[in-house]
Every structure is written in C-alpha cells, then in structure tokens.
C-alpha cells in the first residue's frame, strides 16, 4: 500500500492512498473500502451503506436534472412571451404616436418616416 502525505502551509495535511493496492492493506475496514473503490463491489456493512448513499444521490441528481430541464423549458417559454410582449408593446407605441401625429395634422409621409408604419396602416388609423 502506497501512502503519500503532503503538509501544506495552511497547516492541513493531504493524504493520498493507492487504492488499487487494497489487497496489501492490513486494516480490514480500509481494505474493504479500497476494494469497493476499485471493484465497485460492496462487501462490508460500511461499503454497503456507502453504495446505498451513492445510489440515493444519483437518483436525486436525476431528479434535479429533470427539474432543471423543466425549469429551463418554462424559462424559455417565459422569455419568448416577454420578447413577444416587448414587440407588441413597441408596435402599440408606434400606433399611438401615429394617432397623435394625425390629430396634429402632420402629413402621412412624415408619420410613416417617424414611426416605421406603412402608409396603409397610418391611413387605417384615421
């Protein structure tokens, strides 16, 4: 079993184990854990418990991924609606401006230039 220790300047110690050398480990709990890491076979009560937690986490991650996908879809719909609303609002503002200009007897050609509406649209407002 190979163990590497690194002493950091922040007073922490980082320890690295060569898990593939699990069969050379004397401590039975560590041996079981390293064997589990290498072979993905839970044999001790600890590794069985660990495997159960991993499975629960995976299920939870799948749920979170589905939940996020639904939220992203809802967000996309909301964003499309917002853009549509802004476009519609801008058009309504142009129409209202054109109506106000018609009341002021401003020539249709000028209204078309200022609002971007077509001549037909402006004529239909009057």
N, C-alpha and C positions, 0 to 999 in steps of 0.2 A: 504494500500500500504506500503510495507516494503522497506526502503532505507538504504543502508549501505555505509558509507564513510570511506575511508582509506587515511590518509595523509602519503605520502611517504617521505623518507629522501631527495629525489631529488626534493622536493617541488611540486610534482604532486599530484593530488587528484584522487583517483579511486572511482567511484560511482557505486554501484550495485543496481538494481531495481528488485523487484519480479514482473515480467511481468504478471504472472498468476493472480495477484490481480488487473488487469486492471479496473475492474468494480468499484473499490474503489478509483480510481484516479479522482481528481477533474478537472484537466486541460484536456480539451476536445481533444487537439492535442495529448498529451501524451496518453490519454485513447485510442484514435484511433490507435496510433502506437502500444501500448502494446497488444491491441486486435488483431491487424494484426499479431503480432509476435506469439501469442498463437493460433489463429484460421486460419491464412493464408487467411483471407478474407479482401480485400482492400475495404474500405468504404469511406474514405476521399480522397480528391484530393492528399494529400501528400502520403498516403499509396498506392494509385493507381499508382502514379508516381514511387514510390519505387518498386512496383511489376513489372512495366514495365522495370525498370533498371535491376532488378534481372533476368527477362526473357532474356533480351538482353545479359547479362553477361553469362547466361547458354548457349545461342546459340553460343556465342563467345568461351566459353570453349569447346563446342563440336567441333567447327571448329579447335581450337588449338589442340585438341586431335587427330582429323583426320589428320591434317597437320603433327603433330609429328609422327604419325604412318607411314605416307608416307615417311617422312624423315628417320625414323628408318629402314624401308624396303630398301630404297635407300642406306643407310649406310651399311646394311648387304650385299647388292649386291656388293658395292664398296669394302668392306672388304674381301669378298670372292675372288673378282678379284685381289686384292692386294696379298693375300696369294698364289693364283694360279700363279701370276706373279713372286713372290719370288721363288716358287718351280721351275718354268720353268727356271728362271734365274740361279738358283743353278745347275740345270741339264746342262744348256748350258755351265756353267763354268767348270763342270766336263768333258764334251766332249772336250772343248778347251784344258784343261790341258792334257787329254789323247792324243790328236793330237800332242801337243807339245812334250810329252814324246816319242811318236812314232818316231817323227823326230829325237830325240836324241838317238834313237835305244835302248831305255830302254825296258827290257823284258815285254811281255804282262802280265805275272803273277804279276809283280811289279805294273804295271799300274792299274790292277784290284784291288789290295790291296789299292793303294793310292787314287783311285777315287771312288770306290764302284760300278763301271760299271761292267757288266757281260763280260765274255770272248768274247761272240758273239758280243756284242756291240763294244768292242775295236777292234776286227778283222774287223768289218764292216767299221771302220773309216780309216783303212789303205788301 
